Amino acid sequence: MKKNFTILAIIVVSLNAIAQKVYSVDADYKADVKVFVVDADYKADLLVYKVSADYKAKGNEGKWFFTDADYKAKKKIYFVDADYKADLKIFFVESDYKSGWKKSSKIHLMY
């Protein structure tokens, strides 16, 4: 019983520790996720807030830190030019408390 609890605790902590460090690649075949930026929050799957430091990007809550190299990122993204080409539609928000998932069915894309 104690062993199962320990394993469960490690898994939960690991999931919460996943930072959304992203790197924008220059070709779609290099990307883990294809992203389209929509013009209104109600059209988005995820509301994203760009943070200024990697330690501020915590969990899978839409707080993204853009790294300067692909090996530093957890996810490589490519910005597409049309919504039908995207795996994920995002909208950039101006406050961190507004970030988060609008469509939980897409949450797996950023794990």
Biopython code that builds the backbone (N, CA, C, O; Angstrom):
import numpy as np
from Bio.PDB.StructureBuilder import StructureBuilder

atoms = [
    (1, "MET", "N", (0.832, -1.198, 0.000)),
    (1, "MET", "CA", (0.000, 0.000, 0.000)),
    (1, "MET", "C", (0.875, 1.261, 0.000)),
    (1, "MET", "O", (0.637, 2.192, -0.770)),
    (2, "LYS", "N", (1.879, 1.275, 0.866)),
    (2, "LYS", "CA", (2.762, 2.437, 0.947)),
    (2, "LYS", "C", (3.530, 2.626, -0.365)),
    (2, "LYS", "O", (3.755, 3.754, -0.802)),
    (3, "LYS", "N", (3.927, 1.519, -0.984)),
    (3, "LYS", "CA", (4.650, 1.579, -2.253)),
    (3, "LYS", "C", (3.773, 2.187, -3.346)),
    (3, "LYS", "O", (4.246, 3.014, -4.126)),
    (4, "ASN", "N", (2.508, 1.790, -3.411)),
    (4, "ASN", "CA", (1.576, 2.344, -4.410)),
    (4, "ASN", "C", (1.376, 3.826, -4.200)),
    (4, "ASN", "O", (1.319, 4.591, -5.163)),
    (5, "PHE", "N", (1.267, 4.240, -2.941)),
    (5, "PHE", "CA", (1.089, 5.657, -2.630)),
    (5, "PHE", "C", (2.312, 6.457, -3.075)),
    (5, "PHE", "O", (2.175, 7.548, -3.627)),
    (6, "THR", "N", (3.504, 5.916, -2.834)),
    (6, "THR", "CA", (4.735, 6.594, -3.220)),
    (6, "THR", "C", (4.811, 6.755, -4.737)),
    (6, "THR", "O", (5.170, 7.824, -5.231)),
    (7, "ILE", "N", (4.483, 5.720, -5.463)),
    (7, "ILE", "CA", (4.498, 5.786, -6.925)),
    (7, "ILE", "C", (3.488, 6.815, -7.418)),
    (7, "ILE", "O", (3.793, 7.606, -8.309)),
    (8, "LEU", "N", (2.298, 6.809, -6.849)),
    (8, "LEU", "CA", (1.270, 7.778, -7.232)),
    (8, "LEU", "C", (1.727, 9.206, -6.944)),
    (8, "LEU", "O", (1.509, 10.103, -7.759)),
    (9, "ALA", "N", (2.350, 9.418, -5.805)),
    (9, "ALA", "CA", (2.837, 10.750, -5.437)),
    (9, "ALA", "C", (3.902, 11.232, -6.414)),
    (9, "ALA", "O", (3.915, 12.404, -6.793)),
    (10, "ILE", "N", (4.795, 10.334, -6.822)),
    (10, "ILE", "CA", (5.839, 10.700, -7.785)),
    (10, "ILE", "C", (5.224, 11.094, -9.121)),
    (10, "ILE", "O", (5.659, 12.065, -9.740)),
    (11, "ILE", "N", (4.230, 10.360, -9.566)),
    (11, "ILE", "CA", (3.568, 10.666, -10.838)),
    (11, "ILE", "C", (2.884, 12.026, -10.777)),
    (11, "ILE", "O", (3.009, 12.822, -11.708)),
    (12, "VAL", "N", (2.171, 12.299, -9.702)),
    (12, "VAL", "CA", (1.462, 13.581, -9.564)),
    (12, "VAL", "C", (2.447, 14.737, -9.540)),
    (12, "VAL", "O", (2.223, 15.749, -10.204)),
    (13, "VAL", "N", (3.525, 14.609, -8.795)),
    (13, "VAL", "CA", (4.531, 15.669, -8.734)),
    (13, "VAL", "C", (5.175, 15.868, -10.101)),
    (13, "VAL", "O", (5.416, 17.004, -10.509)),
    (14, "SER", "N", (5.456, 14.783, -10.811)),
    (14, "SER", "CA", (6.069, 14.882, -12.134)),
    (14, "SER", "C", (5.165, 15.619, -13.108)),
    (14, "SER", "O", (5.641, 16.452, -13.880)),
    (15, "LEU", "N", (3.878, 15.328, -13.087)),
    (15, "LEU", "CA", (2.947, 16.002, -13.996)),
    (15, "LEU", "C", (2.861, 17.485, -13.693)),
    (15, "LEU", "O", (2.777, 18.300, -14.611)),
    (16, "ASN", "N", (2.880, 17.842, -12.428)),
    (16, "ASN", "CA", (2.819, 19.249, -12.058)),
    (16, "ASN", "C", (4.108, 19.978, -12.370)),
    (16, "ASN", "O", (4.106, 21.197, -12.546)),
    (17, "ALA", "N", (5.211, 19.247, -12.439)),
    (17, "ALA", "CA", (6.510, 19.866, -12.691)),
    (17, "ALA", "C", (6.756, 20.137, -14.171)),
    (17, "ALA", "O", (7.711, 20.832, -14.518)),
    (18, "ILE", "N", (5.925, 19.610, -15.034)),
    (18, "ILE", "CA", (6.112, 19.827, -16.466)),
    (18, "ILE", "C", (5.877, 21.304, -16.782)),
    (18, "ILE", "O", (4.760, 21.811, -16.684)),
    (19, "ALA", "N", (6.933, 21.955, -17.152)),
    (19, "ALA", "CA", (6.824, 23.362, -17.504)),
    (19, "ALA", "C", (6.506, 23.478, -18.977)),
    (19, "ALA", "O", (6.911, 22.637, -19.780)),
    (20, "GLN", "N", (5.795, 24.501, -19.322)),
    (20, "GLN", "CA", (5.479, 24.707, -20.725)),
    (20, "GLN", "C", (6.537, 25.608, -21.341)),
    (20, "GLN", "O", (6.303, 26.774, -21.660)),
    (21, "LYS", "N", (7.702, 25.015, -21.490)),
    (21, "LYS", "CA", (8.790, 25.677, -22.189)),
    (21, "LYS", "C", (8.658, 25.274, -23.646)),
    (21, "LYS", "O", (8.701, 24.091, -23.982)),
    (22, "VAL", "N", (8.498, 26.260, -24.497)),
    (22, "VAL", "CA", (8.261, 25.989, -25.910)),
    (22, "VAL", "C", (9.329, 26.657, -26.764)),
    (22, "VAL", "O", (9.950, 27.646, -26.375)),
    (23, "TYR", "N", (9.513, 26.079, -27.936)),
    (23, "TYR", "CA", (10.431, 26.634, -28.919)),
    (23, "TYR", "C", (9.704, 26.667, -30.248)),
    (23, "TYR", "O", (9.083, 25.683, -30.650)),
    (24, "SER", "N", (9.781, 27.782, -30.918)),
    (24, "SER", "CA", (9.126, 27.943, -32.206)),
    (24, "SER", "C", (10.082, 27.517, -33.318)),
    (24, "SER", "O", (11.111, 28.152, -33.549)),
    (25, "VAL", "N", (9.725, 26.436, -33.997)),
    (25, "VAL", "CA", (10.565, 25.912, -35.080)),
    (25, "VAL", "C", (10.180, 26.550, -36.410)),
    (25, "VAL", "O", (9.142, 27.201, -36.523)),
    (26, "ASP", "N", (11.032, 26.355, -37.414)),
    (26, "ASP", "CA", (10.825, 27.011, -38.700)),
    (26, "ASP", "C", (10.170, 26.140, -39.772)),
    (26, "ASP", "O", (10.020, 26.572, -40.915)),
    (27, "ALA", "N", (9.780, 24.915, -39.406)),
    (27, "ALA", "CA", (9.109, 24.033, -40.364)),
    (27, "ALA", "C", (8.148, 23.112, -39.620)),
    (27, "ALA", "O", (8.425, 22.689, -38.498)),
    (28, "ASP", "N", (7.026, 22.807, -40.249)),
    (28, "ASP", "CA", (6.003, 22.012, -39.565)),
    (28, "ASP", "C", (6.451, 20.592, -39.225)),
    (28, "ASP", "O", (6.007, 20.035, -38.222)),
    (29, "TYR", "N", (7.321, 19.997, -40.043)),
    (29, "TYR", "CA", (7.759, 18.636, -39.771)),
    (29, "TYR", "C", (8.685, 18.543, -38.546)),
    (29, "TYR", "O", (8.904, 17.451, -38.022)),
    (30, "LYS", "N", (9.221, 19.662, -38.097)),
    (30, "LYS", "CA", (10.070, 19.688, -36.904)),
    (30, "LYS", "C", (9.255, 19.855, -35.618)),
    (30, "LYS", "O", (9.799, 19.724, -34.521)),
    (31, "ALA", "N", (7.982, 20.139, -35.742)),
    (31, "ALA", "CA", (7.151, 20.496, -34.591)),
    (31, "ALA", "C", (6.492, 19.292, -33.934)),
    (31, "ALA", "O", (6.169, 18.296, -34.583)),
    (32, "ASP", "N", (6.304, 19.416, -32.626)),
    (32, "ASP", "CA", (5.485, 18.461, -31.880)),
    (32, "ASP", "C", (4.011, 18.837, -32.023)),
    (32, "ASP", "O", (3.134, 17.975, -32.085)),
    (33, "VAL", "N", (3.762, 20.151, -32.076)),
    (33, "VAL", "CA", (2.395, 20.663, -32.141)),
    (33, "VAL", "C", (2.340, 21.821, -33.126)),
    (33, "VAL", "O", (3.185, 22.716, -33.092)),
    (34, "LYS", "N", (1.339, 21.799, -34.006)),
    (34, "LYS", "CA", (1.103, 22.909, -34.926)),
    (34, "LYS", "C", (0.073, 23.833, -34.289)),
    (34, "LYS", "O", (-0.989, 23.390, -33.851)),
    (35, "VAL", "N", (0.400, 25.121, -34.244)),
    (35, "VAL", "CA", (-0.394, 26.101, -33.500)),
    (35, "VAL", "C", (-0.882, 27.199, -34.435)),
    (35, "VAL", "O", (-0.160, 27.658, -35.320)),
    (36, "PHE", "N", (-2.129, 27.608, -34.213)),
    (36, "PHE", "CA", (-2.686, 28.759, -34.930)),
    (36, "PHE", "C", (-3.148, 29.769, -33.894)),
    (36, "PHE", "O", (-3.813, 29.407, -32.924)),
    (37, "VAL", "N", (-2.801, 31.032, -34.094)),
    (37, "VAL", "CA", (-3.208, 32.098, -33.188)),
    (37, "VAL", "C", (-4.519, 32.685, -33.702)),
    (37, "VAL", "O", (-4.571, 33.244, -34.798)),
    (38, "VAL", "N", (-5.566, 32.556, -32.909)),
    (38, "VAL", "CA", (-6.879, 33.075, -33.294)),
    (38, "VAL", "C", (-7.018, 34.530, -32.860)),
    (38, "VAL", "O", (-6.217, 35.035, -32.073)),
    (39, "ASP", "N", (-8.041, 35.193, -33.381)),
    (39, "ASP", "CA", (-8.219, 36.622, -33.105)),
    (39, "ASP", "C", (-9.170, 36.928, -31.956)),
    (39, "ASP", "O", (-9.417, 38.097, -31.658)),
    (40, "ALA", "N", (-9.707, 35.904, -31.310)),
    (40, "ALA", "CA", (-10.599, 36.117, -30.171)),
    (40, "ALA", "C", (-10.500, 34.935, -29.218)),
    (40, "ALA", "O", (-10.294, 33.798, -29.643)),
    (41, "ASP", "N", (-10.646, 35.208, -27.937)),
    (41, "ASP", "CA", (-10.455, 34.147, -26.939)),
    (41, "ASP", "C", (-11.486, 33.019, -27.039)),
    (41, "ASP", "O", (-11.170, 31.870, -26.730)),
    (42, "TYR", "N", (-12.695, 33.327, -27.461)),
    (42, "TYR", "CA", (-13.724, 32.288, -27.531)),
    (42, "TYR", "C", (-13.455, 31.263, -28.646)),
    (42, "TYR", "O", (-14.052, 30.187, -28.650)),
    (43, "LYS", "N", (-12.565, 31.591, -29.583)),
    (43, "LYS", "CA", (-12.219, 30.667, -30.665)),
    (43, "LYS", "C", (-11.059, 29.737, -30.292)),
    (43, "LYS", "O", (-10.732, 28.820, -31.045)),
    (44, "ALA", "N", (-10.447, 29.972, -29.147)),
    (44, "ALA", "CA", (-9.227, 29.269, -28.771)),
    (44, "ALA", "C", (-9.499, 27.979, -28.006)),
    (44, "ALA", "O", (-10.511, 27.833, -27.320)),
    (45, "ASP", "N", (-8.555, 27.049, -28.151)),
    (45, "ASP", "CA", (-8.525, 25.849, -27.316)),
    (45, "ASP", "C", (-7.798, 26.159, -26.011)),
    (45, "ASP", "O", (-8.115, 25.611, -24.956)),
    (46, "LEU", "N", (-6.814, 27.052, -26.112)),
    (46, "LEU", "CA", (-5.962, 27.395, -24.976)),
    (46, "LEU", "C", (-5.693, 28.891, -24.965)),
    (46, "LEU", "O", (-5.363, 29.484, -25.992)),
    (47, "LEU", "N", (-5.836, 29.487, -23.796)),
    (47, "LEU", "CA", (-5.457, 30.883, -23.604)),
    (47, "LEU", "C", (-4.043, 30.890, -23.048)),
    (47, "LEU", "O", (-3.775, 30.291, -22.007)),
    (48, "VAL", "N", (-3.137, 31.573, -23.747)),
    (48, "VAL", "CA", (-1.708, 31.527, -23.416)),
    (48, "VAL", "C", (-1.225, 32.871, -22.907)),
    (48, "VAL", "O", (-1.534, 33.924, -23.464)),
    (49, "TYR", "N", (-0.456, 32.800, -21.829)),
    (49, "TYR", "CA", (0.229, 33.981, -21.300)),
    (49, "TYR", "C", (1.726, 33.737, -21.412)),
    (49, "TYR", "O", (2.231, 32.728, -20.919)),
    (50, "LYS", "N", (2.436, 34.654, -22.057)),
    (50, "LYS", "CA", (3.887, 34.523, -22.199)),
    (50, "LYS", "C", (4.552, 35.038, -20.926)),
    (50, "LYS", "O", (4.396, 36.201, -20.555)),
    (51, "VAL", "N", (5.302, 34.147, -20.260)),
    (51, "VAL", "CA", (6.005, 34.532, -19.042)),
    (51, "VAL", "C", (7.431, 34.938, -19.381)),
    (51, "VAL", "O", (7.956, 34.582, -20.436)),
    (52, "SER", "N", (8.050, 35.682, -18.480)),
    (52, "SER", "CA", (9.373, 36.237, -18.738)),
    (52, "SER", "C", (10.525, 35.347, -18.276)),
    (52, "SER", "O", (11.681, 35.602, -18.616)),
    (53, "ALA", "N", (10.223, 34.319, -17.516)),
    (53, "ALA", "CA", (11.273, 33.421, -17.029)),
    (53, "ALA", "C", (10.760, 31.988, -17.012)),
    (53, "ALA", "O", (9.567, 31.759, -16.811)),
    (54, "ASP", "N", (11.654, 31.019, -17.223)),
    (54, "ASP", "CA", (11.222, 29.623, -17.324)),
    (54, "ASP", "C", (10.609, 29.093, -16.031)),
    (54, "ASP", "O", (9.723, 28.240, -16.088)),
    (55, "TYR", "N", (11.050, 29.566, -14.875)),
    (55, "TYR", "CA", (10.482, 29.076, -13.618)),
    (55, "TYR", "C", (9.034, 29.526, -13.413)),
    (55, "TYR", "O", (8.328, 28.969, -12.571)),
    (56, "LYS", "N", (8.592, 30.515, -14.164)),
    (56, "LYS", "CA", (7.208, 30.980, -14.055)),
    (56, "LYS", "C", (6.244, 30.144, -14.896)),
    (56, "LYS", "O", (5.027, 30.232, -14.730)),
    (57, "ALA", "N", (6.792, 29.341, -15.790)),
    (57, "ALA", "CA", (5.969, 28.465, -16.625)),
    (57, "ALA", "C", (5.825, 27.147, -15.886)),
    (57, "ALA", "O", (6.723, 26.306, -15.915)),
    (58, "LYS", "N", (4.693, 26.973, -15.228)),
    (58, "LYS", "CA", (4.521, 25.771, -14.422)),
    (58, "LYS", "C", (3.254, 25.041, -14.821)),
    (58, "LYS", "O", (2.252, 25.654, -15.190)),
    (59, "GLY", "N", (3.317, 23.735, -14.743)),
    (59, "GLY", "CA", (2.153, 22.931, -15.061)),
    (59, "GLY", "C", (1.752, 23.047, -16.522)),
    (59, "GLY", "O", (2.523, 23.504, -17.367)),
    (60, "ASN", "N", (0.551, 22.631, -16.791)),
    (60, "ASN", "CA", (-0.002, 22.698, -18.143)),
    (60, "ASN", "C", (-1.182, 23.665, -18.095)),
    (60, "ASN", "O", (-2.326, 23.293, -18.356)),
    (61, "GLU", "N", (-0.872, 24.917, -17.755)),
    (61, "GLU", "CA", (-1.898, 25.928, -17.494)),
    (61, "GLU", "C", (-1.941, 27.049, -18.514)),
    (61, "GLU", "O", (-2.697, 28.007, -18.349)),
    (62, "GLY", "N", (-1.137, 26.945, -19.571)),
    (62, "GLY", "CA", (-1.142, 27.996, -20.576)),
    (62, "GLY", "C", (-0.143, 29.098, -20.329)),
    (62, "GLY", "O", (-0.186, 30.132, -20.994)),
    (63, "LYS", "N", (0.761, 28.899, -19.382)),
    (63, "LYS", "CA", (1.833, 29.868, -19.151)),
    (63, "LYS", "C", (3.055, 29.347, -19.887)),
    (63, "LYS", "O", (3.672, 28.364, -19.477)),
    (64, "TRP", "N", (3.396, 30.019, -20.984)),
    (64, "TRP", "CA", (4.468, 29.565, -21.857)),
    (64, "TRP", "C", (5.702, 30.441, -21.718)),
    (64, "TRP", "O", (5.626, 31.665, -21.611)),
    (65, "PHE", "N", (6.842, 29.759, -21.723)),
    (65, "PHE", "CA", (8.126, 30.437, -21.806)),
    (65, "PHE", "C", (8.774, 30.005, -23.108)),
    (65, "PHE", "O", (8.958, 28.811, -23.344)),
    (66, "PHE", "N", (9.122, 30.963, -23.956)),
    (66, "PHE", "CA", (9.752, 30.670, -25.233)),
    (66, "PHE", "C", (11.268, 30.594, -25.036)),
    (66, "PHE", "O", (11.904, 31.584, -24.675)),
    (67, "THR", "N", (11.832, 29.422, -25.274)),
    (67, "THR", "CA", (13.267, 29.219, -25.102)),
    (67, "THR", "C", (14.022, 29.704, -26.339)),
    (67, "THR", "O", (13.435, 29.931, -27.397)),
    (68, "ASP", "N", (15.322, 29.856, -26.179)),
    (68, "ASP", "CA", (16.152, 30.300, -27.293)),
    (68, "ASP", "C", (16.809, 29.143, -28.054)),
    (68, "ASP", "O", (17.549, 29.362, -29.013)),
    (69, "ALA", "N", (16.531, 27.913, -27.618)),
    (69, "ALA", "CA", (17.073, 26.734, -28.306)),
    (69, "ALA", "C", (16.090, 25.578, -28.165)),
    (69, "ALA", "O", (15.420, 25.448, -27.140)),
    (70, "ASP", "N", (16.005, 24.743, -29.192)),
    (70, "ASP", "CA", (15.021, 23.660, -29.168)),
    (70, "ASP", "C", (15.281, 22.622, -28.086)),
    (70, "ASP", "O", (14.333, 22.051, -27.548)),
    (71, "TYR", "N", (16.541, 22.364, -27.754)),
    (71, "TYR", "CA", (16.834, 21.356, -26.740)),
    (71, "TYR", "C", (16.430, 21.778, -25.326)),
    (71, "TYR", "O", (16.352, 20.936, -24.432)),
    (72, "LYS", "N", (16.175, 23.056, -25.116)),
    (72, "LYS", "CA", (15.739, 23.552, -23.812)),
    (72, "LYS", "C", (14.220, 23.459, -23.644)),
    (72, "LYS", "O", (13.706, 23.633, -22.539)),
    (73, "ALA", "N", (13.521, 23.192, -24.711)),
    (73, "ALA", "CA", (12.062, 23.210, -24.691)),
    (73, "ALA", "C", (11.472, 21.834, -24.417)),
    (73, "ALA", "O", (12.070, 20.810, -24.749)),
    (74, "LYS", "N", (10.292, 21.824, -23.808)),
    (74, "LYS", "CA", (9.532, 20.592, -23.632)),
    (74, "LYS", "C", (8.718, 20.285, -24.889)),
    (74, "LYS", "O", (8.483, 19.124, -25.221)),
    (75, "LYS", "N", (8.296, 21.337, -25.577)),
    (75, "LYS", "CA", (7.521, 21.175, -26.814)),
    (75, "LYS", "C", (8.045, 22.114, -27.881)),
    (75, "LYS", "O", (8.365, 23.272, -27.616)),
    (76, "LYS", "N", (8.127, 21.586, -29.103)),
    (76, "LYS", "CA", (8.477, 22.401, -30.250)),
    (76, "LYS", "C", (7.186, 22.695, -30.999)),
    (76, "LYS", "O", (6.427, 21.787, -31.336)),
    (77, "ILE", "N", (6.950, 23.966, -31.252)),
    (77, "ILE", "CA", (5.711, 24.356, -31.916)),
    (77, "ILE", "C", (6.024, 25.042, -33.247)),
    (77, "ILE", "O", (7.094, 25.613, -33.454)),
    (78, "TYR", "N", (5.042, 24.955, -34.128)),
    (78, "TYR", "CA", (5.134, 25.630, -35.413)),
    (78, "TYR", "C", (3.849, 26.414, -35.606)),
    (78, "TYR", "O", (2.752, 25.869, -35.476)),
    (79, "PHE", "N", (3.988, 27.694, -35.917)),
    (79, "PHE", "CA", (2.824, 28.545, -36.134)),
    (79, "PHE", "C", (2.368, 28.401, -37.581)),
    (79, "PHE", "O", (3.099, 28.763, -38.504)),
    (80, "VAL", "N", (1.170, 27.876, -37.779)),
    (80, "VAL", "CA", (0.606, 27.692, -39.119)),
    (80, "VAL", "C", (-0.187, 28.921, -39.522)),
    (80, "VAL", "O", (-0.521, 29.759, -38.685)),
    (81, "ASP", "N", (-0.486, 29.024, -40.812)),
    (81, "ASP", "CA", (-1.166, 30.216, -41.330)),
    (81, "ASP", "C", (-2.673, 30.051, -41.501)),
    (81, "ASP", "O", (-3.344, 30.966, -41.978)),
    (82, "ALA", "N", (-3.207, 28.899, -41.118)),
    (82, "ALA", "CA", (-4.658, 28.680, -41.219)),
    (82, "ALA", "C", (-5.109, 27.760, -40.089)),
    (82, "ALA", "O", (-4.385, 26.849, -39.688)),
    (83, "ASP", "N", (-6.302, 28.008, -39.587)),
    (83, "ASP", "CA", (-6.779, 27.238, -38.434)),
    (83, "ASP", "C", (-6.976, 25.754, -38.726)),
    (83, "ASP", "O", (-6.797, 24.925, -37.833)),
    (84, "TYR", "N", (-7.341, 25.402, -39.959)),
    (84, "TYR", "CA", (-7.580, 24.001, -40.289)),
    (84, "TYR", "C", (-6.275, 23.185, -40.320)),
    (84, "TYR", "O", (-6.319, 21.956, -40.294)),
    (85, "LYS", "N", (-5.135, 23.849, -40.375)),
    (85, "LYS", "CA", (-3.842, 23.160, -40.367)),
    (85, "LYS", "C", (-3.323, 22.919, -38.939)),
    (85, "LYS", "O", (-2.335, 22.212, -38.742)),
    (86, "ALA", "N", (-3.990, 23.505, -37.963)),
    (86, "ALA", "CA", (-3.495, 23.495, -36.584)),
    (86, "ALA", "C", (-3.983, 22.297, -35.779)),
    (86, "ALA", "O", (-5.094, 21.799, -35.961)),
    (87, "ASP", "N", (-3.107, 21.858, -34.883)),
    (87, "ASP", "CA", (-3.496, 20.889, -33.870)),
    (87, "ASP", "C", (-4.146, 21.617, -32.697)),
    (87, "ASP", "O", (-5.035, 21.089, -32.028)),
    (88, "LEU", "N", (-3.677, 22.844, -32.468)),
    (88, "LEU", "CA", (-4.082, 23.614, -31.301)),
    (88, "LEU", "C", (-4.296, 25.071, -31.687)),
    (88, "LEU", "O", (-3.455, 25.672, -32.355)),
    (89, "LYS", "N", (-5.419, 25.636, -31.267)),
    (89, "LYS", "CA", (-5.702, 27.052, -31.502)),
    (89, "LYS", "C", (-5.496, 27.791, -30.187)),
    (89, "LYS", "O", (-6.052, 27.418, -29.154)),
    (90, "ILE", "N", (-4.682, 28.853, -30.246)),
    (90, "ILE", "CA", (-4.386, 29.609, -29.030)),
    (90, "ILE", "C", (-4.745, 31.074, -29.202)),
    (90, "ILE", "O", (-4.885, 31.584, -30.314)),
    (91, "PHE", "N", (-4.888, 31.725, -28.067)),
    (91, "PHE", "CA", (-5.091, 33.171, -28.035)),
    (91, "PHE", "C", (-4.193, 33.693, -26.925)),
    (91, "PHE", "O", (-4.229, 33.181, -25.806)),
    (92, "PHE", "N", (-3.384, 34.714, -27.224)),
    (92, "PHE", "CA", (-2.498, 35.287, -26.222)),
    (92, "PHE", "C", (-3.265, 36.276, -25.356)),
    (92, "PHE", "O", (-3.925, 37.185, -25.861)),
    (93, "VAL", "N", (-3.169, 36.086, -24.041)),
    (93, "VAL", "CA", (-3.835, 36.974, -23.081)),
    (93, "VAL", "C", (-2.792, 37.864, -22.414)),
    (93, "VAL", "O", (-1.596, 37.573, -22.446)),
    (94, "GLU", "N", (-3.259, 38.942, -21.815)),
    (94, "GLU", "CA", (-2.351, 39.922, -21.225)),
    (94, "GLU", "C", (-2.132, 39.749, -19.727)),
    (94, "GLU", "O", (-1.317, 40.457, -19.135)),
    (95, "SER", "N", (-2.851, 38.815, -19.110)),
    (95, "SER", "CA", (-2.697, 38.570, -17.674)),
    (95, "SER", "C", (-2.569, 37.078, -17.417)),
    (95, "SER", "O", (-3.243, 36.271, -18.055)),
    (96, "ASP", "N", (-1.707, 36.717, -16.485)),
    (96, "ASP", "CA", (-1.475, 35.295, -16.223)),
    (96, "ASP", "C", (-2.706, 34.583, -15.679)),
    (96, "ASP", "O", (-2.897, 33.397, -15.947)),
    (97, "TYR", "N", (-3.543, 35.283, -14.921)),
    (97, "TYR", "CA", (-4.723, 34.634, -14.350)),
    (97, "TYR", "C", (-5.778, 34.279, -15.406)),
    (97, "TYR", "O", (-6.682, 33.488, -15.139)),
    (98, "LYS", "N", (-5.661, 34.864, -16.601)),
    (98, "LYS", "CA", (-6.600, 34.559, -17.680)),
    (98, "LYS", "C", (-6.185, 33.334, -18.496)),
    (98, "LYS", "O", (-6.970, 32.826, -19.298)),
    (99, "SER", "N", (-4.964, 32.862, -18.295)),
    (99, "SER", "CA", (-4.482, 31.717, -19.071)),
    (99, "SER", "C", (-5.172, 30.439, -18.618)),
    (99, "SER", "O", (-5.604, 30.320, -17.471)),
    (100, "GLY", "N", (-5.266, 29.487, -19.537)),
    (100, "GLY", "CA", (-5.857, 28.200, -19.194)),
    (100, "GLY", "C", (-6.554, 27.559, -20.378)),
    (100, "GLY", "O", (-6.699, 28.152, -21.447)),
    (101, "TRP", "N", (-6.977, 26.337, -20.149)),
    (101, "TRP", "CA", (-7.621, 25.553, -21.206)),
    (101, "TRP", "C", (-9.094, 25.898, -21.358)),
    (101, "TRP", "O", (-9.831, 25.991, -20.377)),
    (102, "LYS", "N", (-9.500, 26.083, -22.583)),
    (102, "LYS", "CA", (-10.914, 26.269, -22.909)),
    (102, "LYS", "C", (-11.518, 24.944, -23.364)),
    (102, "LYS", "O", (-12.697, 24.674, -23.134)),
    (103, "LYS", "N", (-10.692, 24.119, -24.013)),
    (103, "LYS", "CA", (-11.138, 22.798, -24.493)),
    (103, "LYS", "C", (-10.206, 21.740, -23.897)),
    (103, "LYS", "O", (-9.080, 21.559, -24.362)),
    (104, "SER", "N", (-10.677, 21.063, -22.888)),
    (104, "SER", "CA", (-9.833, 20.081, -22.206)),
    (104, "SER", "C", (-9.503, 18.879, -23.073)),
    (104, "SER", "O", (-8.594, 18.116, -22.745)),
    (105, "SER", "N", (-10.216, 18.695, -24.164)),
    (105, "SER", "CA", (-9.936, 17.563, -25.057)),
    (105, "SER", "C", (-8.570, 17.689, -25.740)),
    (105, "SER", "O", (-8.046, 16.705, -26.262)),
    (106, "LYS", "N", (-7.999, 18.878, -25.737)),
    (106, "LYS", "CA", (-6.701, 19.113, -26.400)),
    (106, "LYS", "C", (-5.545, 19.168, -25.406)),
    (106, "LYS", "O", (-4.401, 19.377, -25.809)),
    (107, "ILE", "N", (-5.819, 18.985, -24.132)),
    (107, "ILE", "CA", (-4.802, 19.142, -23.093)),
    (107, "ILE", "C", (-3.617, 18.189, -23.271)),
    (107, "ILE", "O", (-2.492, 18.518, -22.894)),
    (108, "HIS", "N", (-3.864, 17.039, -23.831)),
    (108, "HIS", "CA", (-2.803, 16.040, -24.031)),
    (108, "HIS", "C", (-1.709, 16.524, -24.987)),
    (108, "HIS", "O", (-0.588, 16.017, -24.947)),
    (109, "LEU", "N", (-2.018, 17.484, -25.830)),
    (109, "LEU", "CA", (-1.043, 17.976, -26.801)),
    (109, "LEU", "C", (0.168, 18.632, -26.151)),
    (109, "LEU", "O", (1.257, 18.631, -26.724)),
    (110, "MET", "N", (-0.015, 19.189, -24.965)),
    (110, "MET", "CA", (1.073, 19.909, -24.325)),
    (110, "MET", "C", (1.738, 19.134, -23.198)),
    (110, "MET", "O", (2.550, 19.693, -22.462)),
    (111, "TYR", "N", (1.406, 17.859, -23.053)),
    (111, "TYR", "CA", (2.117, 17.019, -22.056)),
    (111, "TYR", "C", (3.279, 16.342, -22.694)),
    (111, "TYR", "O", (3.999, 15.597, -22.030)),
]
sb = StructureBuilder()
sb.init_structure("model")
sb.init_model(0)
sb.init_chain("A")
sb.init_seg("    ")
for serial, (resi, resn, name, xyz) in enumerate(atoms, 1):
    if name == "N":
        sb.init_residue(resn, " ", resi, " ")
    sb.init_atom(name, np.array(xyz, "f"), 0.0, 1.0, " ", f" {name:<3s}", serial, name[0])
structure = sb.get_structure()
